[in-house]
Amino acid sequence: MTTYSSLADLVSKGAGLLSKGPVALIFAEDGVEISSTVAHHAALGFRSVLGFLPPALTPPEGAGPGVHWVSYDTRAPDAVPLAVNTLIAAAPSTWFYYGYNAEYLHFPFCEDRSISEMLAFHAEERRDAMLAFVVDLYAPDLTRFPNGVDRESAEIDRSGYYTLARHDAATGLPKERQLDFFGGLRWRFEEHVPWERRRIDRISLFLAKPGVKLRPDHTFSDAEYNTYACPWHHNLTAAVASFRAAKALRTNPGSRYAIHSFHWHNSARFEWNSQQLLDLGLMEPGQWF
């Protein structure tokens, strides 16, 4: 385990670490479930897991040899795009994943296949990025778990997801193979969520290339990175099971006192496996079998 004093320190001293992907970047916004988040991604087969921690947080014990820590103000404006774009420039040709604490990446059949195997297959299909749906997790009992987080009893919405065409601002026409996806807590409690934060699509896995930049809305400067599939057939997609929206709705004073339960008639216990996400249509296996 290595601890870097800053993002610049990581770029200066961690070139060897960054060049051997895939690398998972975990941005901790608070102290919730940091250990389980890095452990989950290490178990998926990432060669390195980099945990970005605000100065007020200390690295948890027992994270494992493949986990490294970076002191970084993750709550600063555009902190995540800044860090990701810095690492894209520092490590072209490396596959990266980025996400937050209390978020857990899943891809089709991830229980039996590693992230490296999956990305090798994806790259053979001439894909340099992968769409993921951020699927909200939440504790059903907010009296016992006031921050909305409990891995053991976590629930997921089994319906209520939808898409809208993504239009080109210049032409007004729909963009090719790009859609805006909605659903989960951001949809059910949309009155508490700004419009620009309601989408659940995120390009969570991508190949670093010179000139490609992550934008604050979780899209990339290269339009092809933002597509859900290639022109000729369906491609793999992934899902990020995330407590992030639940935490935010329970942290914000306006929503905290207005929401007494996240549970509803379309809640289902989250089974922590890829098959459930496939069955709900929240991931696409494409030609991956």
C-alpha positions as CSV (number, residue, x, y, z in Angstrom):
1,M,0.0,0.0,0.0
2,T,1.2,3.5,-0.9
3,T,-0.1,6.8,0.2
4,Y,0.4,9.8,-2.1
5,S,0.2,13.3,-0.6
6,S,-1.6,14.8,-3.6
7,L,-2.7,14.2,-7.2
8,A,0.6,15.8,-8.4
9,D,2.5,13.4,-6.2
10,L,0.6,10.4,-7.7
11,V,1.4,11.6,-11.2
12,S,5.0,12.2,-10.3
13,K,5.7,8.9,-8.4
14,G,3.0,6.5,-9.6
15,A,3.7,6.2,-13.3
16,G,4.3,2.5,-13.1
17,L,1.1,2.0,-11.1
18,L,-1.0,4.0,-13.6
19,S,0.4,2.3,-16.7
20,K,-0.8,-1.2,-15.7
21,G,-4.5,-1.2,-16.0
22,P,-7.3,-1.6,-15.5
23,V,-7.2,0.9,-12.6
24,A,-10.2,1.8,-10.4
25,L,-10.5,5.3,-9.1
26,I,-12.7,5.6,-6.0
27,F,-13.5,9.2,-4.9
28,A,-14.6,9.2,-1.2
29,E,-17.0,12.0,-0.5
30,D,-17.4,10.9,3.1
31,G,-16.4,8.0,5.4
32,V,-19.3,5.7,4.4
33,E,-18.4,2.2,3.2
34,I,-14.9,3.1,2.0
35,S,-13.5,-0.3,3.0
36,S,-16.2,-2.3,1.3
37,T,-16.0,-0.2,-1.9
38,V,-12.3,-0.7,-2.4
39,A,-12.5,-4.4,-1.5
40,H,-15.3,-4.9,-4.0
41,H,-13.3,-3.4,-6.8
42,A,-10.1,-5.2,-5.9
43,A,-12.1,-8.5,-6.0
44,L,-13.2,-7.7,-9.5
45,G,-9.6,-8.0,-10.6
46,F,-8.5,-4.4,-11.0
47,R,-4.7,-4.3,-11.0
48,S,-4.8,-1.2,-8.8
49,V,-7.5,0.6,-6.8
50,L,-6.8,4.2,-6.0
51,G,-8.8,5.7,-3.2
52,F,-9.0,9.5,-3.2
53,L,-9.6,10.7,0.4
54,P,-10.3,14.3,1.7
55,P,-7.6,15.3,4.2
56,A,-10.0,14.9,7.1
57,L,-10.2,11.1,6.4
58,T,-7.6,8.5,7.1
59,P,-7.1,5.3,5.0
60,P,-8.9,2.3,6.5
61,E,-6.9,-0.6,7.8
62,G,-6.5,-3.9,5.9
63,A,-7.4,-2.7,2.4
64,G,-4.9,-5.0,0.7
65,P,-1.8,-4.7,-1.3
66,G,-3.5,-3.5,-4.5
67,V,-5.1,-0.5,-2.9
68,H,-3.4,2.9,-2.7
69,W,-4.5,6.2,-1.3
70,V,-4.3,9.8,-2.5
71,S,-5.0,12.8,-0.4
72,Y,-7.3,14.9,-2.4
73,D,-10.2,17.4,-1.9
74,T,-13.0,15.3,-3.5
75,R,-15.7,17.9,-2.6
76,A,-14.1,20.8,-4.4
77,P,-15.9,22.0,-7.6
78,D,-15.2,19.7,-10.5
79,A,-12.7,17.7,-8.4
80,V,-13.5,14.4,-10.1
81,P,-13.2,15.6,-13.8
82,L,-10.0,17.4,-12.8
83,A,-8.5,14.3,-11.3
84,V,-9.7,12.0,-14.1
85,N,-8.5,14.3,-16.9
86,T,-5.1,14.6,-15.2
87,L,-4.7,10.8,-15.1
88,I,-5.9,10.5,-18.7
89,A,-3.0,12.8,-19.7
90,A,-0.6,11.0,-17.5
91,A,-1.5,7.4,-18.5
92,P,-2.7,7.2,-22.1
93,S,-3.7,3.6,-23.2
94,T,-4.8,2.7,-19.6
95,W,-8.3,1.5,-18.9
96,F,-9.8,3.3,-16.0
97,Y,-13.0,3.0,-13.9
98,Y,-14.2,5.9,-11.8
99,G,-16.8,6.0,-9.1
100,Y,-17.5,7.0,-5.5
101,N,-17.5,5.4,-2.1
102,A,-20.6,3.2,-1.4
103,E,-20.8,2.4,-5.1
104,Y,-20.2,-1.1,-6.5
105,L,-19.5,-1.9,-10.2
106,H,-21.1,-4.9,-11.7
107,F,-20.8,-6.2,-15.2
108,P,-22.4,-9.3,-16.9
109,F,-21.1,-12.5,-15.3
110,C,-18.7,-10.6,-13.1
111,E,-18.9,-13.4,-10.5
112,D,-16.9,-15.7,-12.8
113,R,-14.9,-13.4,-15.0
114,S,-12.4,-10.7,-14.2
115,I,-12.6,-7.0,-15.3
116,S,-9.5,-7.6,-17.4
117,E,-11.1,-10.4,-19.4
118,M,-14.2,-8.3,-19.9
119,L,-12.3,-5.2,-21.1
120,A,-10.2,-7.3,-23.4
121,F,-13.3,-8.6,-25.1
122,H,-14.8,-5.1,-25.2
123,A,-11.7,-3.7,-26.8
124,E,-11.8,-6.5,-29.5
125,E,-15.2,-5.1,-30.4
126,R,-13.5,-1.8,-31.1
127,R,-15.0,-0.1,-28.1
128,D,-13.0,2.4,-26.0
129,A,-15.6,3.1,-23.4
130,M,-18.6,1.4,-21.7
131,L,-21.9,2.9,-20.6
132,A,-23.0,2.1,-17.0
133,F,-26.3,2.7,-15.3
134,V,-26.1,4.1,-11.8
135,V,-28.7,2.0,-10.0
136,D,-29.8,3.4,-6.7
137,L,-29.5,1.2,-3.6
138,Y,-31.2,2.2,-0.3
139,A,-31.9,1.0,3.2
140,P,-35.6,0.2,3.6
141,D,-35.6,1.3,7.3
142,L,-34.5,4.8,7.7
143,T,-35.1,4.7,11.4
144,R,-32.4,2.1,11.9
145,F,-30.2,3.5,9.1
146,P,-30.8,7.3,8.9
147,N,-28.1,7.8,6.2
148,G,-30.0,5.4,3.9
149,V,-27.1,3.0,3.7
150,D,-27.2,-0.7,4.8
151,R,-25.6,-3.4,2.6
152,E,-27.3,-6.3,4.3
153,S,-30.9,-5.0,3.7
154,A,-30.3,-2.9,0.6
155,E,-33.1,-2.6,-1.8
156,I,-33.3,-1.7,-5.5
157,D,-36.1,-0.4,-7.7
158,R,-37.2,-3.1,-10.1
159,S,-39.2,-0.7,-12.4
160,G,-39.5,3.0,-13.2
161,Y,-36.5,3.4,-15.6
162,Y,-36.9,5.3,-18.9
163,T,-34.9,7.0,-21.6
164,L,-35.2,10.3,-23.5
165,A,-33.4,11.3,-26.7
166,R,-30.2,13.3,-26.2
167,H,-30.3,16.3,-28.5
168,D,-27.5,18.2,-30.1
169,A,-27.5,21.7,-28.8
170,A,-26.4,23.1,-32.1
171,T,-28.8,21.3,-34.4
172,G,-31.6,20.3,-32.2
173,L,-31.5,16.8,-33.6
174,P,-31.1,13.6,-31.6
175,K,-27.5,12.4,-31.2
176,E,-26.6,9.1,-32.7
177,R,-26.6,6.2,-30.3
178,Q,-26.9,8.5,-27.3
179,L,-29.7,8.6,-24.8
180,D,-30.4,10.1,-21.4
181,F,-31.4,7.5,-18.8
182,F,-33.5,8.2,-15.7
183,G,-35.0,6.2,-12.8
184,G,-34.5,5.2,-9.2
185,L,-34.5,7.6,-6.3
186,R,-33.7,10.6,-8.6
187,W,-36.9,9.9,-10.5
188,R,-39.1,9.1,-7.5
189,F,-38.0,12.1,-5.5
190,E,-37.2,14.4,-8.4
191,E,-38.5,17.5,-6.6
192,H,-35.4,17.3,-4.4
193,V,-33.0,16.7,-7.2
194,P,-31.8,19.4,-9.7
195,W,-32.6,18.6,-13.3
196,E,-28.9,18.3,-14.3
197,R,-28.4,15.6,-11.6
198,R,-31.3,13.3,-12.5
199,R,-29.6,11.2,-15.2
200,I,-28.4,7.8,-14.2
201,D,-26.1,7.1,-17.2
202,R,-22.4,7.4,-16.6
203,I,-19.4,6.3,-18.8
204,S,-17.7,4.6,-15.9
205,L,-15.2,2.5,-17.8
206,F,-13.0,4.1,-20.5
207,L,-9.7,3.9,-22.3
208,A,-7.4,6.9,-21.7
209,K,-6.5,8.7,-24.9
210,P,-4.6,11.9,-25.6
211,G,-7.1,14.8,-25.9
212,V,-10.1,12.9,-24.5
213,K,-11.6,14.7,-21.4
214,L,-14.3,13.9,-18.9
215,R,-16.9,16.6,-18.5
216,P,-18.7,17.5,-15.3
217,D,-22.0,15.9,-16.5
218,H,-20.3,12.4,-16.7
219,T,-19.9,12.5,-20.5
220,F,-16.7,12.7,-22.5
221,S,-15.5,15.2,-25.1
222,D,-15.3,12.3,-27.7
223,A,-18.8,11.7,-28.8
224,E,-18.2,8.0,-29.5
225,Y,-17.3,7.5,-25.8
226,N,-20.9,8.5,-24.9
227,T,-22.7,6.0,-27.1
228,Y,-24.4,2.9,-25.7
229,A,-23.4,0.6,-28.5
230,C,-21.5,0.5,-31.8
231,P,-23.4,0.9,-35.1
232,W,-23.6,-2.8,-36.0
233,H,-24.7,-4.6,-32.8
234,H,-25.4,-4.4,-29.1
235,N,-22.4,-4.0,-26.8
236,L,-21.8,-4.8,-23.2
237,T,-23.0,-2.3,-20.6
238,A,-22.4,-2.3,-16.9
239,A,-24.2,-1.2,-13.7
240,V,-23.0,0.7,-10.7
241,A,-25.0,-0.2,-7.6
242,S,-24.9,3.0,-5.7
243,F,-26.0,4.4,-2.3
244,R,-24.9,7.9,-3.4
245,A,-28.4,9.2,-4.1
246,A,-29.8,7.8,-0.9
247,K,-27.0,9.4,1.1
248,A,-27.5,12.8,-0.6
249,L,-31.3,12.7,0.0
250,R,-30.7,11.9,3.7
251,T,-28.0,14.6,4.1
252,N,-29.8,17.5,2.5
253,P,-32.0,19.1,5.2
254,G,-34.9,19.8,2.7
255,S,-35.2,16.2,1.6
256,R,-34.2,14.5,4.9
257,Y,-37.3,15.7,6.7
258,A,-39.6,15.2,3.8
259,I,-38.7,11.6,3.0
260,H,-39.6,9.0,5.7
261,S,-39.0,5.9,3.6
262,F,-37.4,4.9,0.3
263,H,-39.3,1.6,0.2
264,W,-42.3,1.4,-2.2
265,H,-44.3,-1.4,-3.9
266,N,-41.6,-1.8,-6.7
267,S,-38.7,-2.3,-4.2
268,A,-36.8,-5.6,-4.3
269,R,-34.0,-6.9,-2.1
270,F,-30.7,-6.4,-3.9
271,E,-29.1,-9.7,-4.4
272,W,-25.5,-8.5,-5.0
273,N,-25.2,-10.4,-8.3
274,S,-25.1,-9.6,-11.9
275,Q,-28.0,-11.9,-12.9
276,Q,-30.5,-9.8,-11.0
277,L,-29.3,-6.7,-12.9
278,L,-29.5,-8.5,-16.2
279,D,-33.0,-9.8,-15.4
280,L,-34.1,-6.2,-14.7
281,G,-32.6,-5.0,-18.0
282,L,-30.1,-2.8,-16.2
283,M,-27.2,-4.3,-18.0
284,E,-26.6,-5.6,-21.5
285,P,-24.5,-8.6,-22.2
286,G,-24.1,-7.9,-25.9
287,Q,-22.1,-10.7,-27.5
288,W,-20.3,-11.5,-24.2
289,F,-21.1,-15.0,-23.1
